Structure formats: C-alpha cells, structure tokens
Amino acid sequence: MTTTVNTATQAEVTLDTDTVDTIAILEAVAAPSSRPKRAKVTWVQEDQGEWIAGYGGYFGGSVDKRGDRYVASDTFGLVVGDFASLEEAQTKLEDQLHVMLPSVIRPVE
C-alpha cells in the first residue's frame, strides 16, 4: 500500500512600496541589454507650476513647483523626489517610469 502526502504550504506575503520598487529596479538591471528603447515621454504644462508627464500614451505622473523646489510624483501618486530644478525632476521621473512601467516600453517614434 502506498500513500502520497502533500506537505506543501503557501504563505501570503505583503510587500511595501519600497520593496516593490527595489524588485522592479533589480529586474530592470538584470534584463538583457537588447531591451527596446523607452516609450516616448511628453510633457504638458497643465497649470502654473504643474507639469504632467505622458508615458507611451498613459499618465506618467507630474512635477509640481513648491516654493523654489520641484516635487516629482509617479503614475501612482508616490513621490519620486524633491529637486532643485525642473529638468532634474523630469529626468528622475522619466527614469522611474521606465523601471516601474516596463510593459509600456515601446520604440520611440
């Protein structure tokens, strides 16, 4: 007589945003170098001191001027960082979007 016993168990894991970001960055670094180019990023000044990023046709996030600083927030509304210039904030957000939204990566037009 033979008896098969399945002792496999599954655990539910909850990850915080920083851990998810770290995993996404590690996966992006490990990706082959033959990746397609980044999706096209477009910027629109929505209002005085507010710029909206379009990433491959999707909402990519925003940069808001607060005093003499520029705060970038990603597509999920999470703050990417606080920067001294608009250009720095936009560049950092674009880099973050490329990592956070890899399924949106399309050839540049």
URCOR-V656415 format. One record per run of one state. SS is the DSSP state (a for helix, b for strand, c for the rest). FROM is the first residue (numbers start at 0). LEN is the number of residues. If there is no record, write none. Layout:
SS_FROM_LEN / SS_FROM_LEN
This chain:
c_0_16 / a_16_14 / c_30_10 / b_40_7 / c_47_2 / b_49_6 / c_55_2 / b_57_9 / c_66_2 / b_68_6 / c_74_4 / b_78_5 / c_83_2 / a_85_15 / c_100_1 / a_101_3 / c_104_5
